[in-house]
Amino acid sequence: MPGRIGELLVRENLISLQQLHKAQEEQKKAGGRLGYQLTKLGFIEESELTAFLSKQYGVPAIDLNEFEIDPDVIKLVPREVVEKHLIIPVNRAGASLIVAMSDPSNIFAIDDIKFLTGYNIEVVVAAEGAIRTAIEKYYSESAMQALQDEMNVDDIMGEFDDGDVSIAEGENDLNVVDLEKAADDAPVVKLVNLILVDAIKKGASDIHIEPYEKDFRVRYRIDGVLYEVMRPPLKLRNAITSRVKIMAELDIAERRLPQDGRIKLRVGKGREMDFRVSVLPTLFGEKVVMRLLDKSNLQLDMTKLGFEVQPLEQFKEAIHKPYGMCLVTGPTGSGKTTTLYSALGELNTPGVNISTAEDPVEYNFAGINQVQMHEDIGLNFAAALRSFLRQDPDIIMVGEIRDFETAEIAVKAALTGHLVLSTLHTNDAPSTITRLLNMGIEPFLVTASVNIILAQRLLRKVCQDCKEEVQVPKELLIGLQIPPEQIGTFKVYKGKGCRTCSETGYKGRIAVYEVMPIVDELRECVLRGDSTAELKQEAIRLGMQTLRMSALNKLREGLTTVEEVPRCSAPD
């Protein structure tokens, strides 16, 4: 607001000179506009100020308290823009958008909104306090959620008619121009955006877009389980796939070979979401799988991963040793990378040099030298590991030990004063020893290099909003290996389903761990050539909690259900 406004208000006897000086002092302390401070201090009514500004600038005035704004108009301008310029869109008329401002002289704001929306901007004046109140009313999380809920598949599908997307029956009849035109169609763009935003909102880890002969479906993987969420019309198959490929900067003309890409989305304020895109040609079209990578959700605090007190102490002790190998095992999607990242997060200090070889690099971290593998040009784990040893490393992370060559170099690095973190695909901690021996690593090298082996799985957590106690047969509890003397006091919980958990009864996941430090007794077992079963029995005797024991502890604490225990852990 121009500085002369205060003088003009004094000249018109709407405020006194002392009031003006007081408001200017407040403005210096708290910031904001002069008019807002005058109304806040009670020196002038909002309606009087608005009428005065309307007369000065020659634009109509509006009382936002008596005006209901259409949600479709609110959608046109994002929250960060209305907060930045302190404006609010109030109506739309043809090619014009009517915007309420407390400072109609702010041409930068007008140009910004015009460029953003593509509309001609018509200005009305409103009190600053009323604009702030309206922003809170229409742009609050609950209001934006209501807007998002309104944008459902049926509405978007209603925008299509049979002439919107003309895709020939024969796959070979498609050309790039047709695909680009179909992919840029407004309803297709809206549908793909809806799929991406809805997946984020529901906490999905993966999106599957799958074409079949007579069906086309979209599924989300939530807490490790796939759920079907929609079945778009089959005729949109190629248009939707092409839209995703354009967003991921892939070749839409290439439909015979697999392709990989990445989409980066900005969601809300300062939150960036990455989608790792994989396109695979199948019998009836291209299947798209998108992995959601949300760094803000990455849990790097070890105490919150699911460790119990003693296993956590053992793991921390092992990763803080100056050299040796720390191995994390488990199937794909069991959270191994998160555990390794949490370990690196604790070890990442200015005094150490950390290098990682990953395939793919899922999250980037300041202070860690991360290398993406490229098998096609010969950059594999073994090649990266060799190169790391010439880079003066203190700590090395290898994404996975897959073969003898990688295992051999990792063992040599661990024996020559480096801390090596890596993963393997084995069922439990003791069988990891057997796996290394089968790869060709000598027993004495295994016992000399390995500090600790950690096996893990992910359990779905009971939704805390709809959790309730349930009765289960004693036989079932005995079958889960719960000691008979505990069964009388053992309480079991289940989620009955609510909006928070999308009616599944589960919300989020927690890891269960089997932590096996390689102590002298176990080294003797390995050198003696004991079997995996014998190693396991010795480890249990020395105090190791198995995956099943850890899962039963989570069940006892009311964190999971009886169905999850056998799904993530084999009987001991």
N, C-alpha and C positions, 0 to 999 in steps of 0.2 A: 504494500500500500504506500503510495507516495507520501513523503514527509509533510506536504502541504495540507493533507486531509485533517491533521490535528488542528492546524491554524484555522482552517475553514470552519471546523466544528466550534471553535472558540468564537469566531466572528459571527456565527449564526446563533450564538448564545445557547448552544446545546450542551456545552460543558464549560467549566471555568478554566482559567490559565493554570491555577494550582492543580486542578484535576489532571490536566494535560501533562504537567511536569511529573506528577505522581505516577501516571500510566507509563510515561517514557522511562522512568526509573525501573518500574517493574519489568518493562520490555527488555531493558539491558540485562536484568538478572535472569529472567526466565526465558527470554527469546519470544518467538511468535510475533504476531502482527499487533499494531497499536490498537486497532478496533477491538480485537479480542480482549486485550487487557482492560480497555475502557468498560466493556460490558461485564467482564469478570469482576471488576472492582465496584460495579453498580453505579457508575457515573452516567451511563446512558442505557436506555432499553434497546434490546436487539432490534425490535421493530422500527424504532426511531433511526438507528444507525443504518439499517437496510434501506429505509426510505430515502435517507440522505445520500447514500452511495448510488442508489438508483437514479436520483436526480443529477448527481455530479457526472456520472458516466453515461447517462442517457440510455440505460438498459433496464428492462423490467425487473421488478423485485419478486421474490417468491418466499413463501413461508413453508419451509420443509416439514414442519410439524403437522401441517394440514394436508400433506401431499403424499400419496402412496406410489412408490416407484415400481414399475413393472420389472420382474426378475430378468426378463430378456434384455432389458436395457442395462441392468447391472452387469450382466455377463460381458458386455462390450468393452469395459475398461477394467483392467486388473487392479487388485487392492494396492499393490506397490505404487501404481501411478496416481491413484486418487489420494493416497497419503502423502506422496512426494509434493504434489501441487495443491493439496487441500481443495479438491473439487469433488463433485459427484454428478454422474449423468442422471438426468431426471426424465427425459422423454426422447422419443425418436419420431421424426415426421419426414417421410420420404427419404431424401438423401441428406437430411440434416439431423444432427444430434444436439439436443439442448442440454447444456452443462451449467450447473450452479457453481458460482465462484464467489469468494469473499473479496477478491481483488481482480476485477474485470480487466485491469490494465496489464495483466501478466500474459503477454503475447507468446512467451516461450511455452507456457502450459498449453495454450490454445493450439499452437503448431504441433506440439508433441502428441496431443490427443487426436488431432486431425490426421497426422501421419500414421498413428497406431490403428485407428478405426477405419480410415478411408471415408469418413463422413465430413460434410461441412459442419463447422461448429458454430452454434448460436449460444450466446452467453446470457444468463440471468444472474442477478446478484442475490446472495443469501448470507445470513449471519454466519460468522466462522464457527461459533458454538453449535449452531444447528447443523452445519456441514459435518463437524466432528461426530455429533450424535448420530447422524444419518449413516456415516461410514461404519460406526460400530454396529448399528442396527442391520445394515444390508450386507456388510462384509465380515461379520463375525463367523467363527468356524461353523456354528450350527446353521446359519443362513446359507453359507457356501455349500455345506453338506446337503441341505435341502435342494439347492440348485442342481447339485451333482446327481441326487437321487431322481430328479425330474428327467434327467437326460438318460433315458433307458433305451434298450435295444428296440423295443416296439416303436418308440417315437422315431428313432433313426430309420428303422425299416420302413416306416410309413412314408418317408421322403422318397423312397424308390418307386418307380413304376416300371413296367416292362420295357420301356424304351430307354431307361437310364443307363443300363450296362448291356451292351450287345456283344456277348461273347459267343463265338461259334462253338458248336458241339465238338468239332475236330480240333484237337490241340494244335495241329500243324497250321491251322488257319490263322492263328494269332500273329499279330506283328507288333513291333515295339511301340508304334504310334498309338494303336488301340489300347495297349496295356497302360501307357502313360496317361492317356485320356481317362481311362476307367479308374486308375489309381488316384487321379487328382479330383475325381468327382466328390463334391462336398459331403454327401452321406457316407461315402467310403472313408474319407478322412476322419469324419466324426466317429465312425464305428471303431476304427483302429485306435484313435485317441482314447475312446471309452474303454477299450480292452486294456490298454496300457495303464490308464489311471485307476481303473477298477482293481487291477491286479496289485497295484501299489497299496491301495486302500485296504484290500483284504489280506495283505501280508504274504502274498504268493512269492515263492522262490523261482518258479518257472511258469512260462505260458506256452501251451502247445496249441498250434493251429493246424488241424488235421483234415485233409481231404480224403473222402472215400468215394466209392462208385456212385452211391445215391445219397450220401450224407456229407455234411461239412460241420465240424464241431470245434469248439474252443474249450480247453481245459486249463485249470490252474493247479499247480502243485502247492498245497498249503500244509505246512508242518509235515512234509514228507509224503503226503497222500494226494493223488490226483482227483479233482472234482470237476465234473462237466458244468460249465457256466452258461453256455449259449450254443445255439445251432443256427448260424446265419444262413440265408438262402444259398443253395449250391451254386447259383449263377455268379455269386460274388467271389468265388474261390480264387480266381486269377487276379481280380482287382485288389483284394485284400493282401494277397501275397506280394503283389507288385508294389503296393503302398509301403509295406514293411521293408521291402528290398530298397526302395528309393530312400527311405529314412536311414537305412543302414549303409547307404552308398554302395550297393551291390549292383551287378549287371542284370537288369531285368530281362534282357534278351537271352541270357544263358539259363536254360531250364533243364539241362541234361546232367549237369555236374553239381556236386555239393558246393556251397559257398558259406563263408563266415564273415561276419561284420559286427559293427557296434553302433548302438544308438545312445546318444547322451541327451537326457531330458532334464530341464530345470523344473522342479516341483515346489511350489510355494516359495518362501523366502530363503534363499541361500542353500536350498537342499538340491543336490544334484543326484540323479539316478542314472546308472549305466545299465543298458540292456545288451547282453552278449547274444548275438543273433546267429543261429545256425539254420541253413536252408538245405533240405535233403530231397532230391527227386524221388517220388514214390510212384506206384502204379497209376494212381489217379490224380496226380498233381504234386506240387511241392509242399512238403511238410515243413512248418516253421516252428522252431523251439527257441524261446528267448529266456535267458537266465538273467534274473534281476540282481544287480549288484548295488546295494545301498550301504555306503560307507558309514552313514549315521547309525545304522543298525548293527554294525560290526562290533561284537562284544570282545573287548581286549582285556577286560578285568578278569584275571584267572579265578578270583574268588566267586564270580558269578556264573562260571561255565558249568558248574555241577560237581566240582571236586569236593570230596570230603576232606576233613582236616589233615589226617596222616598222609594219604596219597598226594595231596597238594604240597605238603612239606617235602616229600620224597622227590617229586617232580622239580620243585624249585631248587632243591639241593643239587640235582643232576644237571640242570641247565646252567647253574652258576659255577660248575667245575671248569677249569681252564681248557680242558681238552676231552675228547671222547665223543661217542655217538649217542644221541637221544632219538629213539625211533617211535613214531606214532603210527598205529595200524588200525585198519578198519575198512569197510566197504566204501564205495563211492557215495558221497552225500552224508557221511557220518560226522562231519565237522572237524576233520583232521586239520584242514588248512586254518580254520579259526583258532584251534589250539596252538598251532605253530606260530601264527601271527601274534597271539597273546604272549607267547614265550619271547618272540623277537621284540615285542613292545616293551617287555621288562628289561631285555638285554641292551636295547638301543640307547646308548649313551655316547656323548662326544668322544669318549676314550677308546672306542672299539670300531673296527672296520667290519661291517656285515655285508655279505654278498648272497643273493638268492638266485637260483635257477628255477623258473616256474613255467608251467604249461597248462593254462595261460596265467599271466599276471592278473589276478582278480582285483586287488586293491593296491594302490601305490602309497608308499610311506616315506616321509621326509627322513633323510639320514640313512636310508638303506639302499644299496645298489641292487636293483632288481633287473634280471635279464629274462627276456621272453625267448622260449625255445622255438627254433625253426628247423624241423627235421629235414625239410626239402633241400636246405643248403648245408646240411651237416652239423648244424648247431643243436646237438642233443645234450642230455644231462651230463654224459661223460665228457664231452668236449668242453662244456661250460665249466665243469668241475676242474678239469686240467688247467684251464685258463685262470680260474679263481686262485689256484695255488701260486700263480706268478703275480698276484695282485696284493700281496702282503695282507692276507685276511686274518681276522681273529675268529669270526663266526661265519659258518657257511650253512645255507639251507638249500637242500636239493628237493625239488618237488616230489620226486618218487624214485625209489631204487627199483628199476625194472629188470636189470640184467647183471651179469657177472662183471662187466667192464665198469659200470657205475658203482657197484658194490665194492669192487676192489680199490678204486680210487678214493671212495668215501672212507673206507677202513684205513688206508694209508694216511689220509688227511687227519683222521682222528688220532692216529698213532704218532703223528709228527707235530703235535702241539696245537691242533685246531679243534674247536667245538663244532660238530656237524649235527644238524637237525635234518631229519628226513622222514618219509612215509613209506609204508609197504601195504600191500593188500593181503592181509592174513586174517584169520577168524578170531584169534585171541593172542595174548602176549607170548605165552610159551611157544606157540607154533611159529613165531617169527624167527626164533633161533634155528629151527629145522629148515625154514625157508632159506636163510642165509647159507646154511651148510649145503643145501641142495643146489644153490647157485654156484657153489665151488669155493666158497671162502673156508679156509682151514679153521678147525675148532679153536686152536690157540689164538688165532687172530680175532675171532669173534669174542672170546672171553677177555682179551686184552683191550679191545676197542669200545665195546658197547657199555654205556653207563646205565641206561634204563630203557625199558620198553613199555609203551603205554597203548593199550587197546581201548577203543571207544565206540559207542553207538549213541544215537539220538532217540530220546523218548518224547512222545507228545505229552504236554502238560494239560492237566484238567483245567478247564476254564473256571477261573475264580468267581465269576459273576453268577454261574448257574450250578456250582458244585454242590452235590448232596451225597449223604452217606447211603450206601446200598448194601443189601445182604447178599452174600454169595455162599454157595455150598462149601462145607468144610473140605470135601474131597478135592475141590478145585484149588484151595489154598495149600493143601498137602502136596498136590501135583506140582505146584509152583516152588516146592522145596522150602516152604515156611515151616520152622520147627513146630511140632504138635503142641508143645507147652505154650507157644505164643498165640495160637489160633483164637483162643477165647477173648483176647484183648485186642486182636488185630482189626482195625477199622479200614474199610475200603470205600473209596469215593468215586463218583462218576459225574460228568457234566450232563445235565438233561437237555441242553441246547438253548441258546438265546441269540439275540442280535449281535452281541459282542463276538461270539465265536462262529457266526453264520450257521447256527443250529447244529454244529458238529459236536459240541461238548468239549472240544480241545482248543487251546489257545497258546501258541508258542511251543518251543521244545527245550529240553535240557539234556545235557550229556551225562552218560554213565561211563565210568572209567574202571579199567583194570590196570593197575600200576605195578610193574615188576622191576624193582631195582636189581641190577646184576651184582649180587653179593658173592662172597667166597664160596659158600655152599653150592650156589647155582653154577658157578664156574667149574667146580669139581664135577657136577652132574654132566655138564657139556663135554668136558674133557674125557669123562668116562664113557660117553656115547649113550647116555640115557635117552629114552623115548620122550615124545612130547607129553604123554600122559604122566610119566614119572617126573618130568620137569614141573608140570602143573601141580602135582601133589606136594612136591618139595616147596614150591613157592607159596602154596596155601599154608603149609606147616609153618613157614617163616612169617606169615601174617598178611599175605596178599589177599585182597578182596577181589573176587571174580566179577565179571560183568553181571552175572545173575544176582550175586549178593548185593551189588551196587544198585541194581534195578529194584530189588526187594526193599532196600532202604528208602528209595524214592516212593515206592508204593506205601510203605509204613508212614512216611511223612505226609501222605495225602497229595503228592504232587502228580501222580499218574494213576492209571487204571490197571486192572488185572489183565485186560486184553493186550496192553502194551508190553508187559514183562516178557512173555514168550516171543513176541514179535521182534524184540531187539537182543535177546540173550538166550543162548542154548543152555540146557540143564548142565550142572556140574557133575 
